[in-house]
Amino acid sequence: MWRDESSDYQDVAGFCASVPVSRVAELDYVLTPGRYVGLPEEEDDFNFAERFTALKAEFEEQLKEEERLNKVILENLGKIKLDNNDQI
């Protein structure tokens, strides 16, 4: 055994779990942690409408920034002068 039975170890959902080899064998010896630790218990105590509105506003700002950066890139590309002998 990897730990002393008197230790105060506890499984933590989504983080760690102690499982017997027989359980690993049942899962065909696949050691992907999610198969054993599961998902953490999270409370859905956030306001969806508020969260959605904030994420939407952030996304809209990112779209504006993308548009601005695309214009800057196109302007900079337009400044590049190529001789007729240059090849890209």
Buried (B, 14 or more C-beta within 10 A) or exposed (E): EEEEEEEEEEEEEBEEBEEEEEEBEEEEEEEEEEBBBBEEEEEEEEEEEEEEEEEEEEEEEEEEEEEEEEEEEEEEEEEEEEEEEEEE
